[in-house]
Amino acid sequence: MDTDNITIRQGRVDDAPFIGLVVCMALHYDDSHPFYGIFTELASRTDAQYSYCNALIAEIDGKAAGAIVGYDGALLHRLREPLQALAKQQTGSTIDIEDETGPGEFYLDSLAVLPQYRGMGIGSKLLRAMREQAFRKGFTRVGLLVDVDNPDAEALYASLGFRRINPTTFLGHNMWHMQSEQ
């Protein structure tokens, strides 16, 4: 596999099924999970946190290999409204989700690379590309969460300039909030 042929591009509406899969993978689910349909629908919209507008796609030889989703942390509640509405429609109740970001931070929400493309530096390229995009937009801080039980991911983020800010809990998992500053 020629890793020199990795390209990063802006997400498109037709990427919605792939972005839905990436969000599932970031949560340790697959496309058989009941929320795959919700994430895919959200990815096809312009007003949701998992929107294709908020995604970068990594391709190898024109095939989607990985993706990252990120957005202005100040917009978290507004961007989460469509998720809550769809969850309520499908399950009858909203989801109790902690705030993982807030104003003053560009938040890297979800990142995943398909298994057959792992170990090629695609995740690093996606992280760098979205962080640089955030800095070009005028953000001075880019943040993410990493599970405390995932030291390999934390080491990757640290190698890219992210540092621990504080411990937090998200969806029942102990996490580190990490940030990179311009």
C-alpha positions as CSV (number, residue, x, y, z in Angstrom):
1,M,0.0,0.0,0.0
2,D,1.4,3.4,-1.1
3,T,1.2,5.7,1.9
4,D,2.4,8.6,-0.1
5,N,-1.0,8.6,-1.8
6,I,-2.9,9.6,1.4
7,T,-5.0,12.6,0.8
8,I,-7.1,14.6,3.3
9,R,-10.2,16.4,2.1
10,Q,-13.3,18.1,3.4
11,G,-16.3,15.8,4.1
12,R,-19.2,15.7,1.6
13,V,-22.8,14.8,2.1
14,D,-22.2,11.5,0.3
15,D,-19.7,10.6,3.1
16,A,-22.4,10.4,5.7
17,P,-22.5,6.6,5.9
18,F,-18.7,6.5,6.4
19,I,-18.8,9.3,8.9
20,G,-21.5,7.5,10.8
21,L,-19.3,4.4,10.9
22,V,-16.3,6.4,12.1
23,V,-18.3,7.9,15.0
24,C,-19.5,4.4,15.9
25,M,-15.9,3.1,15.8
26,A,-14.7,6.0,18.0
27,L,-17.3,4.9,20.5
28,H,-16.1,1.2,20.1
29,Y,-19.3,0.2,18.1
30,D,-19.7,-0.9,14.6
31,D,-22.3,-0.4,11.9
32,S,-24.6,-3.0,13.5
33,H,-25.1,-0.7,16.6
34,P,-28.6,0.9,16.7
35,F,-27.0,4.4,16.8
36,Y,-25.3,3.9,13.4
37,G,-28.4,5.1,11.6
38,I,-28.6,8.1,13.9
39,F,-25.0,9.0,13.4
40,T,-25.3,8.6,9.6
41,E,-28.4,10.8,9.5
42,L,-26.6,13.4,11.6
43,A,-23.6,13.3,9.3
44,S,-25.9,14.1,6.3
45,R,-27.1,17.3,8.0
46,T,-25.4,20.7,8.2
47,D,-26.6,21.5,11.7
48,A,-25.3,18.6,13.8
49,Q,-22.0,17.9,15.6
50,Y,-21.3,14.9,13.3
51,S,-22.1,16.8,10.1
52,Y,-20.1,16.2,7.0
53,C,-19.4,19.9,7.3
54,N,-17.4,19.2,10.4
55,A,-15.5,16.2,9.0
56,L,-12.2,15.6,7.2
57,I,-11.8,12.4,5.3
58,A,-8.5,10.6,4.7
59,E,-8.4,8.7,1.4
60,I,-5.9,6.2,0.0
61,D,-6.1,5.8,-3.8
62,G,-9.5,7.4,-3.7
63,K,-10.9,5.1,-1.0
64,A,-12.0,6.4,2.4
65,A,-9.6,5.1,5.1
66,G,-10.4,7.3,8.1
67,A,-12.1,10.4,9.3
68,I,-12.1,13.0,12.0
69,V,-15.0,15.2,13.2
70,G,-14.4,18.6,15.0
71,Y,-16.2,21.8,15.8
72,D,-16.3,25.0,17.8
73,G,-16.8,24.0,21.4
74,A,-19.0,27.0,22.0
75,L,-21.6,25.5,19.7
76,L,-21.8,22.1,21.5
77,H,-25.3,22.5,22.9
78,R,-26.7,23.7,19.6
79,L,-24.9,21.1,17.6
80,R,-26.1,18.3,20.0
81,E,-29.8,19.2,19.7
82,P,-30.4,17.1,16.5
83,L,-28.8,14.1,18.3
84,Q,-31.1,14.5,21.3
85,A,-34.1,14.9,19.0
86,L,-33.3,11.7,17.0
87,A,-32.5,9.8,20.2
88,K,-35.8,10.8,21.7
89,Q,-37.7,9.9,18.5
90,Q,-36.1,6.4,18.3
91,T,-35.8,5.5,22.0
92,G,-38.4,7.7,23.7
93,S,-35.9,9.6,25.9
94,T,-32.9,11.9,25.5
95,I,-29.4,10.9,26.3
96,D,-27.6,12.2,29.4
97,I,-24.3,13.3,28.0
98,E,-21.7,15.3,29.8
99,D,-20.2,18.4,28.1
100,E,-16.9,17.4,26.7
101,T,-15.9,20.9,25.5
102,G,-16.9,24.5,25.7
103,P,-16.3,28.0,24.5
104,G,-12.7,28.9,23.6
105,E,-11.8,25.5,22.3
106,F,-12.0,23.8,18.9
107,Y,-13.0,20.2,19.8
108,L,-11.8,17.1,18.1
109,D,-14.9,14.9,18.7
110,S,-14.4,11.6,16.8
111,L,-11.5,10.0,15.0
112,A,-11.1,6.5,13.6
113,V,-9.2,4.7,10.9
114,L,-10.5,1.5,9.2
115,P,-8.6,-1.5,10.6
116,Q,-6.9,-2.4,7.3
117,Y,-5.4,1.1,7.1
118,R,-4.1,1.4,10.7
119,G,-0.4,1.9,11.4
120,M,0.1,4.1,8.3
121,G,0.0,7.5,10.0
122,I,-3.5,8.3,8.8
123,G,-4.7,9.2,12.3
124,S,-1.8,11.6,12.8
125,K,-2.4,13.2,9.4
126,L,-6.1,13.7,10.2
127,L,-5.3,15.2,13.7
128,R,-2.7,17.6,12.2
129,A,-5.0,18.6,9.4
130,M,-8.0,19.4,11.6
131,R,-5.8,21.2,14.2
132,E,-4.3,23.3,11.5
133,Q,-7.7,24.1,10.1
134,A,-8.9,25.2,13.5
135,F,-5.8,27.5,13.9
136,R,-6.5,29.0,10.5
137,K,-10.0,29.7,11.6
138,G,-8.6,31.7,14.5
139,F,-8.9,29.2,17.4
140,T,-5.9,29.2,19.7
141,R,-6.8,25.9,21.5
142,V,-7.7,22.5,20.2
143,G,-9.0,19.9,22.6
144,L,-9.9,16.2,22.8
145,L,-10.7,13.5,25.3
146,V,-8.7,10.3,25.6
147,D,-9.6,7.3,27.8
148,V,-7.1,7.0,30.7
149,D,-6.9,3.3,29.8
150,N,-5.6,4.0,26.3
151,P,-2.0,5.1,26.8
152,D,-1.1,4.4,23.2
153,A,-3.6,7.0,22.0
154,E,-2.5,9.4,24.7
155,A,1.1,9.0,23.5
156,L,0.1,9.7,19.9
157,Y,-1.7,12.9,21.0
158,A,1.3,14.0,23.2
159,S,3.6,13.4,20.2
160,L,1.5,15.9,18.3
161,G,1.7,18.5,21.0
162,F,-1.4,17.8,23.1
163,R,-1.0,17.9,26.8
164,R,-3.2,16.9,29.7
165,I,-5.4,19.6,31.0
166,N,-7.6,17.8,33.6
167,P,-9.2,14.5,34.3
168,T,-12.9,14.2,33.4
169,T,-15.6,11.6,33.0
170,F,-17.4,11.0,29.7
171,L,-20.1,8.4,29.1
172,G,-19.0,6.5,32.2
173,H,-15.3,6.4,31.3
174,N,-12.4,8.1,33.0
175,M,-10.8,10.4,30.5
176,W,-8.0,13.0,30.1
177,H,-8.9,16.3,28.6
178,M,-6.0,17.2,26.4
179,Q,-5.2,20.4,24.5
180,S,-2.9,21.7,21.9
181,E,-2.3,25.5,21.7
182,Q,-1.1,27.6,18.8
